[in-house]
């Protein structure tokens, strides 16, 4: 079912060449075997000097089985870009974004069904890129998306029978960071979405995931603060019609952060 980086520098007199080979098996991530030409950058003055070694560039093999699985899940099973495949989700599943979550599996699937984003924006595309396996967690795949699509399908569901009619808005999302963590059975245990890398791109008012879509189509989402906190509490615990801002019960015990919805996010 639903509110998901670094600069480079040129150093005079430095030259480098890095070739990375990545060897993985189906069960675990192995650190890449790297061939690199040693490179140093030196800065000097009449009184001081320093030497910095440039590390090898690490690149994930696109044929890594978890990368392939994450790509398939994103495009065909997530409930956001396509109908969900309930069998792809772990019983211990948790969803978290900057404004929404934590959601357990039941509440996540309910929220995705209520919004029906892939029905409202039939050509929605994450345009996913930058796939990598976390070197500290071999079961976690990181990647980025830049959503595109046109709001010309079915009305967008908001819960309690309330819908928002299509108006032809063209979605041009900003780049967002996503991650998918798999359990030992290769089911999705954790999905994080919507963490914007550059809020100045696109037409979503600097927001990602569903919140960015709402902004784009003319449903501006409140900024974090008392109004948003009240709206999310009321919509989840009082007048819930299928779309949850967070789960009120049955959050898997492995999730220990106590923030709800937009709490703690500026």
N, C-alpha and C positions, 0 to 999 in steps of 0.2 A: 504494500500500500504506500502517510507522509511520511521551519521553519527548518562539510559537506566544507622557486621563491627567493630566490637569493640572487644578489647582484654579482657580477663578475668584474675583475679588474685586469688591466693590461699593465704589465710591469716591464720597464725598459730593459733591454738586453736579455730577456728570458725567452726560452723556446722550449716547448714541451710536446711530447707525443705519447698518448696513452692508448693502449689496446687492451680491452677487457674481455676475458672469456668467462662465461658464466655456466657452471655445471650444477644441475639440480636433479634430484630424483623425485618421485611422486609423493614421497612422504615428508620430506623436510627440505628446507632451504639450506644450501651450502654456500658459504662465503665465496665470492667470485675469485677465480684464479686470474691474476692480473699480470700482464706484461707491460712494462712501462720504461720509457727512457728517462733516466734520472734527470731531474731538472731543478735548478736552484735560481732564486732571485736574490740579488745582492744590492743593498743600499749602503752607500758610504758617505762619510763626511770627513773633514780633516781630523776629527777626533773619535768617530765611532764607525762600526760596520756590523752588519747582521746578515745571516743567510737563512732563507726559508725554503724548505723542500715542498714541492707541489705533489700532493698525493695522487694516486691513480684515480681515474674516473670509473665509478661503478655503474654498470648498466645491466638491467634485468633481461634475461632471455625471454623474448615474447612467447616462446613455446613452453615456458614454465607452466605446469598443469594448473597451478592455483591462479595464475594470471588468466589463463584460458577460461577457467571456471568463473572467475570474477567478471570477465567480459561477457560471458554468456548470461550470467545472472542479471547484470545491469541492463542489458538490452531486452531480455526475454522473460524474466521471472520476478522482477522486483516489485511489481504493482504500481510503479511510478511511470515508467516508460512503456509498459505493456501490462497485460493481466498478470497477476501474481501466480506463482506456483508454490502452493503452501508446503509441498514436500521439500522445497529447497531451504526452508527455515528450520533452525534448531529449536527444540523445546526451550532452550535457554537463551533464545534470541532477545536482543535489546537494540532498539533504534535510538539514535541521538543526533540532534542537530543543534544549531545555535539557539533556536527559539522553541523547538518541539522535542519532547522526550523527558525522561526515558519512557519508551513505550515497549511493552512486552509484545509477543507475537500476535496475540489476539487483538489488542488495541491498534497495533500497526496495520494489520490487514483490514480492520474495520475502517480505519482512517483512509487508507488507500481506496477502498471500495466507495466510501462516501464522496471523496473528492472526484474520483474518476478522471484524473488528469490526462491519461492517455486517450480517453474518449473525447474529452473536451478539446484537446490539441492532438488531432490524429497523426500529425507528422512530427510530433515531438522527438527530438534527437539529442542525446547527451554529448555527441561528438567527443567521446572519451579519448584521452591521450595521457602520455606520461606514466604508463604503468610501471610499478616497482614493488618488490617484495621488501618488507621491513627487515633490515638486518638484525634488529633486536627481537623480532617476533616473526618467525618464518611462516606463520599461518595468517599473517595480515598483509593484504595487498592495498597499496595506495595508488591513486590515480586522480586525474582532474577531468572536469567536464566543462563544457561551455554550451548551455542549452539553447536550442533554436526550435522554432515551430510557429504555427498560426492557430489562434483561438477561433476556429471556424467549425468545430464539431458539435458535440452535445453541450448543453448547459453544464457549468461547473457546479458540483454539489458542495453545499456548505453545511449540511446537517439539518435535521428536523424538517425535511422536505423543502428547504430553502435552496434555490439555485440562482446562478448568475448567468445570464444569456450570453452566447458567443457574440463577439463584436469585431472579429477580424484582426484583433491586435497581433502584431508580429513580435514574437519573443526573441530577444537577442541577449542572452545571459552573460554575466561576467564569469571569469574563470573561478571554479570552485574546487575545493579539495574534498574528495570522498575516500573512504576506506571500507574494506570488507574483511572481517576476520572469520575464518572457518574453524569449526570444531574438528575432532578426530574423525568424524564421519563425513567430513567435507560438506556439512550443512552450514548455512550462514548463522553465526553466533552473534555478530555485532556489525551493525551498519551505521557509519557516521557520514553525514552529508552536509553540504551547504556552507562550508567554511570558505569565505570569499578570499581570493588571493589579490584581486585588484578591483576595488569597488568603483573605480572610475570607468570601467568598460561596461558596455551593454546598456540596456534600458530597464533594468530592474531596481533602480535606485540603490544600488550597492548591496542588494540582498541576494541570497541564493536559495536553491530548492523551491519548495512551494511558496514561501514568502516572497521570493523574487518574482514568481509567476503572478501572484496576487497584485503586486505593485505594478507589473507591466500591463495587466488587463484592465486596471482601473479600480482595484480593490485595495487601496493603500493600507499596509499593515502598520499598526502603531509601533513607535519606537519603544525600546525597553524602558520600563518605568511603572508607576502605580496603575495607570490606565490599562496597559497591556497585561500586567499581573492580574488585575481584577477580571478582565475579559477572559483570560485563559482559565482562571479559577471557575468563573461562572459557566463558561461554555463546556468545561470538562465535568464539574461536580454538581451543577444544578440543572442545566438545560442541555445535557449532552444528547446529540442526535446522531452519533456515529463517528464524528471526528474528534479525536482526543488531542489535547495539548500535552498530556502526560498520563501515565498509568497511575491509578490510585491504589492498586493492589497487584499482587502477583508479579512484581518485578524480580527477575532472577537474582538470587543471593550474591552472585559474583559481582553484580553492579553495586558499588558502595557509595558513589557520589550522591549526596542528598539534595542537590539543586534540582528544581522543577522548572520545566519550560525555559523561559528566558532569564531565570534567576542566575546571577553571576556572570551574565554576558552583557557587555557594554556595546 
